[in-house]
Amino acid sequence: MVLKMQNKDSISVFWILVLFIWLASTIVDRIWWNCFSSIPSWDQADYLNSAIEHARALSLLDGFGISDFKSILDLSPKIPPLASIFNGAVISIFGDYPYKAAWSLSFWNGFLIFNIASWGLYLKGRRFGLICVFITAIAPFLFQLRTDYVLELPLMAATTFYLFHLGRWSSPELGGKWIQLLIVSIGSLSSLLIKQSSLLVILPSLFFVFFLSFKRDNRFRFQLLCLFTFNILGILPWFYHNWIMILSGTYRAVFESARIEGDPSIFDINGIFWYFPFLTIHFGFVVFFIGLSGLIFIFLSNLKSFKLPFDFTNLFNKINFKWTWLTFNIFTSWTLTTLIPNKDERYIASTIPMIILILSLGFYKWNDWLNSYLKLKLKLFLLIIPIGFSIVPLLNRFSMMIPYSKKYYPVNEIIKEVNLNLSKDKKDTIIVVPSTPQVNQHNISYFGRIQSGNILGRQLGQSLLHKKPVLEQANLIILAEGNQGSVSNNSIVLDSAVRKSGYFYKLREFPREKGGSYSLWKRKSTSPKPEEFHKRFISLANGMDKGAIGIKLIFDEIAIQHMIDGHFKYQIKVRTEALSKLVINPNDIEALWTLSLLEILANRPFAADTYLRKLEYLIPNNPWPSSYRSIVNLAMWNPWQASKIANEANVNHKDKLLKALGDAGAVLGGALWRLPSSFKSIPLAVENIDKVLNYNDDYIE
């Protein structure tokens, strides 16, 4: 009884120490954010924008609110919504300025630290757990993530939680409980709903457990099936609603970004070892060296006891299972991350907590050796040196930074000037031509929306096609004098056109730290009145009956319009006018095309199908309503209906695209016998569309 009481007391002391370490790291982080933080640049401002959008949609901020669940899903077309929802909730409590919004990072850090402590306690006990937590708190990479508004810290915290509880549930000694399965399910689903790259951790771990299930009883297999089912059902609403944007966005992020940034091939030796040099940077040379040397010490100490042939079943016994589980997940997640073509030092974030656990084992070995052979009884003596060496670079970093209050940030002044020249609560869009860390479309949007603002930033100038719409419709434009950052020659052409057009006047210049300036330009009241795009939209929508040519023209123009009008204000007028026409005449073809296009742009395929079905009936000699219907049914994961629509329409029209859509829908619906036909029809349809578009381009030229 006395022993149990002492054990409970020591566990309580352990968790109090873990809490103290988190509070200490939080104090350091808050000093940084309040005194030394900088303006969020591209990704950071983008994630902050997403958090504000979700907070508003959920009525947590500014009194806004969206009752439609699909409209909430619209806010996360590429990146899952969970981190934005949590971060938005924190913003609603602490405030929306960067240093206040960053409180969410402190909570994610606390979640990570307590998960690391749980891992350490599970693997080797309290002393080992404290070593793990210390290294987590002082690692330079973790400090960088705690002071940079990106998703890697939430991702690390969630995947660490997931792997810990999945390992305990699958453990032959402690696992198999339903409550454990529920916790694992929450952890895996949370990881998936933070970032897609969590799959690099989740997939191999589930693969491991799947094969493990062949050696377990039926109860364990049924629980595993429940785990799969829960995750699929949990991720399905978001993925089903946004799957086209998710897949296309992931392709661009993984493959196109790798090509643009010149990342090494996954088959190149530089690509294979690309992440290894970052380990000493992420942990600090001293921490990494002591941890690694301790691991070598362990290997040499156990080398004599190693005997052949090795019995692999020992890896899965009660003693070794947890270490086998940890080692497997380090190896697989690191390998899969290396195989991703796009590379960045942040992308190994999910493996960092597991590496901390392994390095801590090296520290633990040295600590034991010092206690045993040198009779040093200071339990964490070995941590004094790395802590000292790790704090020095942090102190140097603090000393080199300029306090926030003494820094000049042009983006703040730009938004203040805009608000002075606009009526309160007015929605407007600023066209941002330069793209620098200090001023870009992302942080213009962020600072334009805090404190209940409605100002958005959008970048144009990458194409010469942007020049005419900007001159005709833009109201506010930001230009730059001097070095403009990452802009193309086309942007310079747009810059010059705005200055020389006579349509805009300069409101104010904003000096830059490294020379040059930004300038804010506003449309003159005497300039030609911008053409109302809602009239042009109706004309474009009716061009859908011409097929590929009409669609190309639609998306070429609307892509630019959605930059100029980031709030999509034209859509309200378009919808109101079209619905009014249908009240008078339910068979108004122009209104039906208009509403069909609106629903497609809004990612509402079911509603689009309703209008297209009517068009299919009203203009039976045109194959395109049937083609569009087939496509939107494929988007709704209804390949059987898509195939049926295309097949029936193709009887009358004998159209190559309808034939391809019929084959594609049938194959996706399980009719594999139509694969040979699809191999012929789909390339023919693609070739025919290319010919039409190329002919049209040549004709225009």
C-alpha positions, 0 to 999 in steps of 0.5 A: 500500500505504501509502495503504491502511494509512493508510486502515485506521488512520483507519477504526479511529480513527473507530470508536474515537471512536464507541465513546468517544462511546457510553461517554461517553453511557452514563456520563451515563445510568448516573449518571442511573439510579443517582442520579436515576431515579424509579419507573416509572409506567404504560407503563414498568412494563408493559414491565418486567413484560413483560421479567420475564415473558419472562425467566422463561418462557425460564428466564433468571430465578428458575428458572421456565420454560415449555416450550410455545412457545405459552405463550411467545407468550401473553406478548406478546398485543399488543406483539411479543416481541423487545424484551422477550426482549432486555430480559429477558436483560439483567435476568437478568444485571444485575438486575431493579431499574429502574436495573439493568434500564435497562442494556438501554437503554444497549445499545440506545443503542450499537446506534443510535449505531453504526448512525448512524455507519455511515450517516454513513460511507456518506453522506459519510465519517468527519467527517460520521459523527462529526457525526451521532454527536455530535448523536445523543449530545447530543440531548435527545430521545435522552437522554429515551429513554435514561432512560425505559423505553419501546420507542422507543429499541429501535425507532429502533435496529432501523429505522435498522439496517434502512434502512441495510442495505436502502439498501445492498442496493438500491444500484446501486453496492454492492448485490445481494449475498446476505449483504446480503439476509440482514442486511436480512431480520434488520433488518426482522424485528427491527423488526417484532418490536419494535413494530408502528409499525415498519410506518410505516418498513418498508412505504414502504421496501419499496414503493420497492424494489418499484418499483425492481425493475422496473429491475433484473435477475431476480436482484434480483427473486428476492432481493426475493421472498426478503426478503418471504418471510422476513419473512412466515415470521418474523412469522407464528407470533406474529401467527397466535397473537395476531392477534385481540388484535393487531388489537383492541389496535391499533384501541384504541391508534390510534383509541379513544385518539385519541378519548379524548385529544382528538387533532386530526383528520388532516385538521385543520391542527393535526393535519398540523403537530402534530409540527413544534414538537417538532423544536426540543424534541427537538434543542434550538433551537441544534442545529436552527437551525444544521442547518436554516440549513446545509441552506438554505445548501446549497439556495441554493448549488446553486440556480444549477446547477438546470436545467429540465427536470429529469432524474429518472433522476439521482436514482437514479444511483450518486452520488445514490441514497443521498440519494434513499433517505434523503429518500424515507424521511424524507418517507414515514415522517413523513407516515404517522406524521402520518396516524395519529390517535393522537398523542404526541411519542414517535411520531416516534421512527423518523424522528429518526435520519434527521432527525439525518442531514439536520441533520448535513449542514447542520452539515457545510456550515457546517464546510466553509465555515468551513474554506474561507473563514475558514481554520479548521482545527478539524474539529469547531469548529462542534459546540462551541457546540451541545454547550455549549448542549445540555449546560446544560439537561441539567445543569439537569435533573440539578441539579433532581432529588432523588437516588434514595436520598433519595426516598420511594417508597410502592410499595416500602413497600407491597410490603414490607408485603405480603410481611411479611403473606404466606407466601413464594412465595405468589401473590396479587393486590392490587386497586389503586383509585387510579391515579397515577404513583407507585402503579398496577396496573402498578408494583405488579405490577412491584415485586411480581414482582422478586426472585422475587416473585409479587404482581400488581396489578390495577385495579378500580373503574371500574364499579359492577359491581366492588363486589360481587366485590371485597367478596366475594373480594378479599384485599388492596386499596390505597386512597388518601386525598386526591387519588386521581389518575385515578379515576372516581366509581365508584372512590370508591363502591368505596373507601367500600364497602371502608372501611365493609364491615367485611370489611377492616382497615387494615394500614398507611398510606403518606404521599405527597409532595404530601399525602394517603396510600395505605393497604393493606387486608387481608381479616379472618379473620372475614370471610365466606369468599370463594366459590370461583369455580371452581364459578361458572365451571362454571355459566357455561360451561354457559350457553354453550348459551344463545348470546349471552346466556350468552357476555355473562354469561361475559365480564362476570363473567370480566373482573372475576374475572381482575382479582381473581385475576390468576394465574387460580388457579381454572383449575387446579381447574376443569380438574382436575375437568372432566378427572376427570369425562371419565375417568368419563364421556367424554360428560359435557356439563358437563365438555365445555362447561367445557373448551371455555371454558377452551381458548377463554380460553387462546387454544387454538382447536384444543383447543376445537374438539375438545371442541365437536365432541363437544358437536355430536354429543351435543346435535344439537338445539342450534345453538351448538356448531356456531356456536362451532366455526365461529368457532374455525376462523375464528380458526385461519385455516381458513375452508373448514372454518368454512364447511363446519361452519356450512353443514351445521349450518344445514341442520338449524337454519335459524339466522341466525348459522350462515348468516352464518358460512357466508357469511363463511367461504366469502368468506374462503376465496375464494368471492367469489360469496357476497359478495352473500349475506354482505352480507345475512346478516351484518347480519341476524345482528348485528341478531338478536344485538343484539336478544337482548342488548337484550331480556335487558338490559331484562328484567334491569332 
